[in-house]
């Protein structure tokens, strides 16, 4: 299968949930397909309600621009090449850590988005999920 299947998404989310449990931080974890559409989402017990939307948008952003949201954040500061990008795409762009493109055979086929902790926590959980892909 070329894209991100539901089985892939479940495996990615399970790995991310494991990391979130290890660091004792409940998270919202979203996996998107090649078109940036949601494949699966999990809100761990106790994870912030406001982070549901953020996790889904981080996955969308990572796929829409094929870049980790952590890196996009660096390039979107005042005076940088992508300044103002966060107001594009009807507000669906998230420019802080926790969104990572998923690649198969060197091609981006989806993304993971994680929200619920500080940036370093979101990034660590997203990386754990991406590694399971």
Secondary structure, DSSP 8 states (H G I E B T S, - for coil): --S--HHHHHHHHHHHHHHHHHTT---EEEEE-TTS-EEEEEE-TT--THHHHHHHHHHHHHHHHTS-HHHHHHHTSTTSTTTTGGGSGGGT---SS-EEEEEETTEEEEEEEEESS-HHHHHHHHHHHHHT-
